[in-house]
Amino acid sequence: MHAIGMEHEQSRSDRDKYIKIFNENIEAGWHDQFSKERTSDTRPYDAESIMQYNLYTAGKTIRGTASKTMGLVEKQLEFLADLNAGLDFYDVADITDAYQCAAHCKGSSRPKCENGGFVDHNCECFCPPSLKGDLCQTVETSSACGGIVYVSESKVTEIKTPNWPSPYPAGTKCTWLIKAPADMLVKLTADKLDLPYNSLNRCYHWMEVRYNLIGQLGVKICGEIKGKTWTTTPYGESNLMMVRLDAKFAEDKDAGKGFSISATATIKPVVEDKSKICTFEPPSDGCFFEGDGNWFVGEDASPSDYGPSSAYRGQFYAYVDGNNGQDAAKMTYKAPSTMEYCLSFAYYLSGGNLKIHSEDANYIYELWTAQGDQGDGWHKAKVDINAKTGDLTLIIAETESDYASDIAVDNIVLKEGVC
């Protein structure tokens, strides 16, 4: 659910980018289920709550076949909608980030994880399934096959199972990580595929293609296929694709020939990003938040012994020095339209208070606050903002009389939709 934009149900303002709701099928399903008429005004509150249904639940039946109650805009990801595998790799990553489990890990002790890995609470790289190594730089695979394959737009790379076109050895498990340049997509073509399956069309052995997020289960293919293609989605890890052969699950079954596939890189389509980002890095016309004159731009180490030793990212950040005697420093943003926003930012707090407020014509709402010494390091925060046109969002830093109460912010991002 995390990977296809479905984790926050109908509350997501950007829901329609990911799913389509077929209300007529939902309503018809209720008519059948409760055997009485319902109108759109009297249907249950969760009519469009996608977490209540899979692709077919509560839908009407046509000639004995359940019709869809929802569908994905990205059709090739529909197989993900009915998975129920518990917490996946990306859920663990979100939890680690939300609870700042790795906040203590900084400087030279913080590893630079590769291939989608992230730093966990032990200050070690937590790797996507089928990857290993201190930096997630190695593929878990048989010695006879698999590995990391680098592709480019000008070159087609062939990948084959062991012994192709003769059958592969029983019990074979292979994993290939296919990597394109950072600004491109991976395109995979099954030139020929021959993998065994049973009379119920269930795979004994299969090729799995992870083309959305490599840490997430992919689509499984078996039978005889020729010419089918898959391309990484622009919304996931767009330059990484993982391909696996699993002939271990049913190793007592006769092997097929395996597969011969070809991989290349292709141009990534332009996806409009309406995010506003403020990093304080030059060249810049200034932050989309307007300062009141009490915020200053710092570079590298703070001039105070109680401020950050470096920016959260890059070289520059905004700060308020506890020595300046100001009771409060404000940054203000005026909402241009009515919608939900997610405000994320990094902050450094050695004392005082840092607050996020929302103000309309009548009220002031305190949405988030951090107080007191938070230790020598940057922290991350996310705040949901439900704004009407003209409402103000404020970042407020309140220093104390103590000169050690320095406050800094960096990497401010405002996106449409909930956090």
C-alpha positions in Angstrom: 0.0 0.0 0.0 2.9 2.3 0.9 4.3 2.1 -2.6 1.2 2.9 -4.6 -0.1 5.8 -2.7 -2.9 4.0 -0.8 -1.8 4.3 2.8 -4.1 7.2 3.8 -7.4 6.2 2.2 -9.8 8.8 1.0 -8.1 11.6 3.1 -5.3 11.9 0.4 -5.9 14.9 -1.7 -3.7 13.3 -4.4 -5.6 9.9 -4.3 -6.9 10.2 -7.9 -3.3 10.1 -9.1 -3.1 6.5 -8.0 -6.6 5.0 -8.0 -10.0 5.1 -9.6 -13.2 4.4 -7.6 -16.1 2.7 -9.4 -19.0 4.0 -7.3 -21.7 2.3 -9.4 -20.2 -1.1 -8.6 -19.9 -0.3 -4.9 -23.5 0.8 -4.7 -24.7 -2.2 -6.7 -22.8 -4.4 -4.4 -24.5 -2.9 -1.4 -27.9 -3.3 -3.0 -27.2 -7.0 -3.4 -25.7 -7.3 0.0 -28.5 -5.6 2.0 -31.4 -6.4 -0.3 -32.8 -2.8 -0.2 -32.4 0.4 -2.1 -29.6 2.8 -1.2 -28.8 6.1 -2.7 -25.5 8.0 -2.9 -26.8 10.1 0.0 -27.4 7.2 2.3 -24.5 4.9 1.5 -22.1 4.2 4.4 -19.5 6.8 5.2 -16.6 4.7 3.9 -18.0 4.4 0.3 -14.6 5.5 -1.0 -12.4 4.2 1.8 -10.1 2.1 -0.2 -8.6 0.4 2.8 -12.0 -1.3 3.4 -11.9 -3.2 0.1 -9.6 -5.0 -2.2 -10.1 -4.6 -6.0 -13.3 -6.6 -5.9 -14.8 -6.6 -2.4 -18.4 -5.4 -2.2 -18.7 -5.0 -5.9 -21.6 -6.2 -8.0 -21.6 -9.6 -9.7 -21.9 -9.9 -13.4 -22.5 -13.4 -14.8 -20.9 -14.8 -11.6 -17.8 -12.6 -11.8 -17.2 -9.9 -9.2 -16.6 -6.5 -10.8 -14.1 -4.0 -9.7 -14.8 -1.5 -6.9 -11.5 0.3 -7.5 -8.7 0.3 -10.0 -5.1 1.7 -10.2 -4.2 4.4 -12.6 -0.9 2.6 -13.1 -2.4 -0.6 -14.4 0.7 -2.7 -14.2 0.7 -2.3 -10.4 -2.8 -3.8 -9.8 -1.2 -7.0 -8.6 -0.1 -5.1 -5.4 -3.6 -4.1 -4.3 -4.5 -7.5 -2.9 -1.2 -8.4 -1.2 -1.4 -8.9 2.5 2.2 -9.5 3.5 2.4 -7.4 6.7 5.1 -4.8 7.2 7.3 -4.6 4.2 10.8 -3.1 3.8 9.4 0.4 3.1 7.1 0.3 6.1 10.2 -0.4 8.3 12.0 2.5 6.6 9.1 4.9 7.4 8.9 3.8 11.0 12.7 4.2 11.4 12.4 7.7 9.9 9.3 8.8 11.8 10.8 7.8 15.2 14.2 9.1 14.3 15.7 5.8 15.3 19.0 6.6 13.5 19.3 10.3 14.8 22.3 9.4 16.9 24.2 8.2 13.9 26.0 11.1 12.2 29.3 12.2 10.9 31.9 9.6 9.8 29.9 6.8 11.7 26.9 7.2 9.4 27.2 4.7 6.4 26.2 5.8 2.9 23.8 3.0 2.0 23.5 2.0 -1.7 20.7 0.5 -3.8 17.8 1.7 -1.7 19.1 0.7 1.7 18.7 3.0 4.7 20.4 3.5 8.1 18.8 1.7 11.0 18.9 2.1 14.8 22.2 0.2 14.9 23.8 2.8 12.6 24.0 0.0 10.0 22.6 -0.3 6.5 19.2 -2.1 6.4 19.1 -3.6 2.9 16.2 -4.4 0.6 15.5 -8.2 0.4 18.0 -10.0 -1.8 20.7 -7.4 -1.2 23.5 -7.6 1.4 26.8 -6.1 2.4 27.8 -3.2 4.7 26.4 -0.8 2.2 23.8 -3.0 0.4 26.3 -3.2 -2.5 26.1 -7.0 -3.1 23.3 -9.3 -4.5 22.4 -12.5 -2.8 22.4 -15.1 -5.6 23.7 -18.4 -6.8 27.3 -18.5 -7.8 26.2 -19.6 -11.3 24.0 -16.6 -12.1 22.9 -13.2 -11.0 24.7 -10.1 -10.0 24.6 -6.4 -10.7 23.9 -5.4 -14.4 24.6 -1.8 -15.5 22.6 -0.6 -18.6 22.5 2.4 -20.8 20.3 3.9 -23.5 22.8 3.0 -26.2 23.3 -0.6 -25.1 21.1 -3.7 -24.8 22.3 -6.2 -22.3 21.2 -9.9 -22.4 20.5 -11.8 -19.2 20.0 -15.6 -19.4 19.3 -18.4 -16.9 22.1 -21.0 -16.4 22.4 -23.5 -19.4 20.0 -21.5 -21.6 18.4 -22.7 -23.9 18.8 -26.1 -22.0 17.0 -26.5 -18.7 18.5 -24.8 -15.6 19.6 -27.0 -12.7 17.0 -28.0 -10.1 16.7 -25.7 -7.1 18.3 -22.7 -8.8 17.8 -19.3 -7.4 19.2 -16.2 -9.2 18.9 -12.5 -8.5 19.9 -9.7 -10.9 19.9 -6.0 -9.9 19.6 -3.9 -13.0 20.8 -0.3 -12.7 20.3 2.5 -15.2 21.8 6.1 -14.9 20.0 8.1 -12.1 17.8 10.1 -14.4 16.6 7.2 -16.6 14.3 4.2 -16.4 15.0 0.5 -16.8 13.2 -1.3 -19.7 13.1 -5.1 -19.7 11.9 -7.4 -22.5 11.3 -11.1 -22.2 12.7 -12.3 -25.5 11.8 -15.9 -24.6 10.5 -17.5 -21.4 9.7 -21.1 -20.6 8.9 -21.9 -16.9 6.7 -24.7 -15.6 3.2 -24.3 -14.1 0.3 -26.5 -13.2 -3.3 -27.0 -14.5 -4.5 -24.1 -12.3 -2.1 -21.7 -13.9 0.0 -21.5 -10.8 3.8 -21.3 -11.1 6.0 -24.1 -10.0 9.1 -22.0 -11.0 8.9 -18.3 -11.9 10.6 -15.1 -12.9 9.8 -12.3 -10.5 10.2 -8.7 -11.8 10.4 -5.8 -9.3 9.9 -2.8 -11.4 8.3 -0.3 -8.9 10.4 -0.6 -5.8 13.1 -3.3 -5.4 12.3 -3.9 -1.8 8.8 -4.8 -2.6 7.4 -8.0 -4.0 7.2 -8.0 -7.8 5.0 -9.7 -10.4 5.6 -13.4 -11.0 5.7 -14.8 -14.5 5.7 -18.4 -15.7 4.5 -20.4 -18.8 5.7 -19.6 -22.3 6.0 -15.9 -23.0 7.7 -13.9 -25.8 8.1 -10.2 -26.3 6.5 -8.9 -23.1 8.0 -5.8 -21.6 8.2 -4.1 -18.2 9.5 -0.6 -17.5 10.3 0.9 -14.0 7.7 3.4 -12.8 8.7 7.0 -12.4 7.2 7.1 -8.9 9.4 4.4 -7.3 13.1 3.7 -7.6 13.0 4.5 -11.3 16.6 3.5 -12.2 16.6 0.2 -10.3 14.9 -3.1 -11.3 15.3 -6.5 -9.7 14.8 -9.8 -11.6 14.7 -13.1 -9.8 14.5 -16.8 -10.9 13.0 -19.1 -8.2 13.2 -22.8 -9.1 13.8 -23.7 -5.4 10.2 -23.4 -4.1 9.2 -26.5 -6.1 12.6 -28.0 -6.9 11.1 -31.5 -7.3 9.3 -30.3 -10.5 10.9 -30.6 -13.9 12.8 -27.5 -15.0 11.9 -25.5 -18.0 14.3 -23.8 -20.3 14.3 -20.7 -18.2 14.5 -17.3 -19.9 16.5 -15.0 -22.1 15.7 -11.4 -21.4 17.2 -8.1 -22.5 17.6 -4.9 -20.5 18.3 -1.3 -21.5 17.8 2.2 -20.2 15.1 4.6 -21.5 14.4 8.3 -21.0 12.4 9.1 -17.9 9.2 11.1 -18.6 8.9 14.5 -17.0 6.6 14.3 -13.9 5.3 17.7 -12.7 6.4 18.4 -9.2 4.5 21.1 -7.4 6.6 20.9 -4.3 8.1 24.0 -2.8 11.6 23.5 -1.5 13.8 25.9 0.6 17.4 24.7 1.2 19.0 28.2 1.6 21.7 27.2 -0.9 22.8 29.8 -3.4 22.0 30.8 -6.1 18.6 31.6 -4.8 15.9 34.3 -4.9 15.1 33.5 -1.3 12.9 31.0 0.6 9.2 30.7 -0.1 8.8 31.4 3.6 9.2 35.1 4.3 11.4 35.9 7.2 10.8 38.8 9.7 14.4 39.9 9.8 15.3 37.9 12.9 16.4 34.8 11.0 19.9 34.6 9.6 21.6 32.4 7.0 24.4 30.3 8.4 27.2 28.6 6.5 28.9 25.4 7.7 29.6 25.6 11.4 27.5 28.0 13.4 29.2 31.1 14.8 27.9 30.1 18.2 29.3 27.1 20.1 25.7 26.0 20.6 24.5 25.9 17.0 24.9 23.2 14.3 28.4 22.2 13.2 27.1 21.9 9.6 23.9 22.2 7.5 21.5 19.3 7.3 22.2 19.2 3.6 24.6 21.3 1.6 26.4 24.2 3.3 23.6 26.7 4.3 20.7 26.9 6.8 18.6 29.4 8.6 19.2 30.0 12.3 18.3 32.2 15.3 21.2 32.9 17.7 20.3 32.7 21.4 22.7 35.7 21.9 20.5 38.1 19.9 17.9 38.6 22.7 14.9 38.2 20.4 11.9 36.6 22.0 10.6 35.2 18.8 11.6 34.9 15.1 9.0 34.1 12.5 8.9 32.8 8.9 5.5 33.1 7.2 3.9 31.4 4.1 0.5 32.4 2.8 -1.5 29.5 1.2 -2.4 30.4 -2.4 -5.3 27.9 -2.5 -7.5 25.7 -0.3 -6.0 22.2 0.1 -4.1 19.9 2.3 -0.3 20.3 2.6 2.6 18.3 4.1 5.3 20.5 5.6 8.6 18.7 6.3 11.8 20.2 7.5 15.0 19.5 9.5 15.6 21.3 12.7 18.4 21.9 15.3 17.4 22.9 18.8 19.8 23.5 21.7 17.1 25.3 23.8 14.0 27.4 23.6 10.9 26.4 21.5 10.3 25.8 17.8 6.7 25.8 16.7 4.5 25.5 13.6 1.4 27.6 13.7 -1.5 28.0 11.3 -3.5 31.2 11.3 -6.8 32.1 9.7 -8.9 35.3 10.1 -10.2 34.2 13.4 -7.9 31.7 15.1 -4.3 30.6 15.7 -3.7 26.8 15.7 -0.6 25.3 17.2 0.2 22.3 14.9 3.6 21.1 16.2 6.1 22.1 18.8 9.6 21.0 20.0 11.0 22.3 23.3 14.3 22.4 25.1 17.7 21.0 24.2 17.3 18.2 21.6 21.0 17.3 21.5 23.8 18.0 19.1 22.3 16.9 15.8 19.6 17.6 13.2 16.1 16.1 13.5 13.3 15.7 11.0 9.7 16.6 11.4 6.5 16.4 9.2 3.3 18.4 9.8 -0.1 18.1 8.1 -1.7 21.5 7.3 -5.3 21.9 6.1 -5.3 25.4 4.7 -7.8 27.7 3.1 -6.8 30.4 0.6 -5.0 33.1 2.4 -4.3 31.2 5.6 -0.8 31.7 7.1 1.7 29.0 8.1 4.3 30.2 10.5 7.7 28.7 11.6 8.3 30.3 15.0 11.6 30.2 16.9 11.5 31.3 20.6 14.9 31.7 22.2 15.3 31.9 25.9 17.3 34.4 27.9 20.0 31.7 28.0 22.5 32.5 25.2 22.9 28.7 24.6 19.3 28.4 23.1 20.2 28.4 19.4 17.6 27.2 16.8 18.1 26.3 13.2 16.0 24.9 10.3 17.0 23.5 6.9 15.6 21.7 3.9 12.0 23.0 4.2 9.6 21.2 1.8 5.9 21.9 1.2 4.0 19.3 -0.8 0.4 18.9 -1.7 -1.4 16.1 0.1 -1.1 14.6 3.6 2.2 13.4 5.1 
